[in-house]
Amino acid sequence: MHPNAEIIVTGHSLGGSQALYGAVDQANMGLKVNLYTYGCPRSGDQKFTEYVSSIIKGDNIRGAYRDDPVPEMPSEKEGYFHTGTEVHFYDCQNFVIYPPEKDDHQVHHIMRVGDHGGYICLTQTPIT
């Protein structure tokens, strides 16, 4: 094992949620994990969100693209929350970085399901 190694875990949509749980498992093994998700649904309750924040010591970045409805599911009213820092992309060049744990993704046009497939350009956009 390499004690200074960093692990990068990433996923899109349901794969983002799976990546989140995988990152938690790896962090529990003592590894430094960086997590990057795209279009990830909310994946746990408030206690889970707090736990993720306490255990993942590397990056925890959650990309949301335009009016993608998937990051709005399931709802906060049902007790589900996001983890990490949201980077909301308006297109492939313009984005806003919200404070950690702030869930500010709001869908204005629920029928814009095509935005859920628009993440390909984000994998090539540096976030600085």
C-alpha positions in Angstrom: 0.0 0.0 0.0 1.2 3.5 -0.8 0.5 5.7 2.3 0.6 9.0 0.3 -1.6 7.8 -2.6 -4.8 9.6 -3.3 -7.8 7.9 -4.8 -10.1 9.6 -7.3 -13.7 8.3 -7.4 -16.2 9.6 -10.0 -19.6 8.7 -11.3 -22.6 10.1 -13.2 -26.2 9.8 -12.2 -26.8 6.6 -10.2 -23.1 5.9 -10.7 -22.5 9.2 -8.8 -24.4 7.8 -5.9 -22.6 4.5 -6.1 -19.3 6.4 -6.3 -20.2 8.3 -3.1 -20.8 5.1 -1.2 -17.6 3.6 -2.6 -15.6 6.7 -1.6 -16.9 6.4 1.9 -15.8 2.7 2.0 -12.3 3.7 0.8 -12.1 6.6 3.3 -13.1 4.1 6.0 -10.0 2.0 5.0 -7.8 5.1 5.7 -7.3 6.1 2.1 -7.3 9.8 1.0 -10.3 10.0 -1.4 -11.2 12.7 -3.9 -14.9 12.4 -5.0 -16.3 14.0 -8.2 -19.9 13.3 -9.2 -22.0 14.6 -12.0 -25.8 14.7 -12.0 -25.9 12.7 -8.7 -29.2 12.2 -7.0 -29.4 13.0 -3.2 -28.0 9.9 -1.6 -28.7 10.0 2.2 -30.2 11.7 5.2 -28.7 14.6 7.2 -26.6 12.3 9.4 -25.1 10.5 6.4 -24.3 13.9 4.9 -22.5 15.0 8.0 -20.6 11.6 8.2 -19.5 11.9 4.6 -18.2 15.4 5.3 -16.3 14.2 8.3 -14.6 11.2 6.6 -13.7 12.4 3.1 -10.6 14.5 3.5 -10.0 15.2 -0.1 -12.2 17.0 -2.6 -15.9 16.3 -2.6 -17.3 18.1 -5.7 -20.8 17.6 -7.1 -21.4 18.9 -10.6 -24.9 19.9 -11.6 -25.6 20.9 -15.2 -28.3 23.5 -16.2 -31.8 22.2 -15.3 -30.9 18.6 -14.9 -33.8 17.2 -12.7 -31.9 14.2 -11.4 -30.0 16.1 -8.6 -33.4 17.2 -7.3 -34.3 13.5 -6.6 -35.3 12.4 -4.1 -36.5 15.6 -2.4 -35.3 17.2 0.7 -38.9 17.0 2.0 -38.4 13.2 1.9 -35.3 13.7 4.1 -32.6 13.3 1.5 -29.6 15.7 1.1 -26.5 16.2 -1.0 -22.9 16.1 0.3 -19.9 18.1 -0.8 -19.6 21.3 -2.8 -21.9 22.0 -5.7 -20.5 23.4 -8.9 -23.5 24.5 -10.9 -22.7 24.7 -14.6 -24.8 27.0 -16.9 -22.9 25.8 -19.9 -19.5 24.2 -20.4 -17.6 27.4 -19.5 -19.7 29.3 -17.0 -20.3 27.9 -13.5 -20.9 29.0 -9.9 -19.3 27.3 -6.9 -21.6 27.2 -3.9 -20.4 26.9 -0.3 -19.9 23.3 1.0 -23.1 21.5 1.9 -25.3 24.2 0.3 -27.8 22.4 -1.9 -28.8 25.2 -4.3 -29.6 23.2 -7.4 -33.1 24.3 -8.5 -34.8 23.0 -11.6 -36.7 25.6 -13.5 -37.9 23.4 -16.3 -38.5 19.8 -15.1 -38.9 18.6 -18.6 -35.3 19.4 -19.6 -34.2 15.8 -19.0 -31.8 16.3 -21.9 -29.6 18.4 -19.5 -28.9 15.1 -17.7 -26.8 14.1 -20.7 -24.9 17.4 -21.0 -22.2 16.5 -18.6 -19.6 15.3 -21.2 -18.1 18.8 -21.6 -17.7 19.2 -17.8 -15.1 16.4 -17.8 -12.9 18.7 -19.8 -13.5 22.0 -17.9 -11.0 22.8 -15.2 -12.5 24.1 -11.9 -10.3 26.7 -10.4 
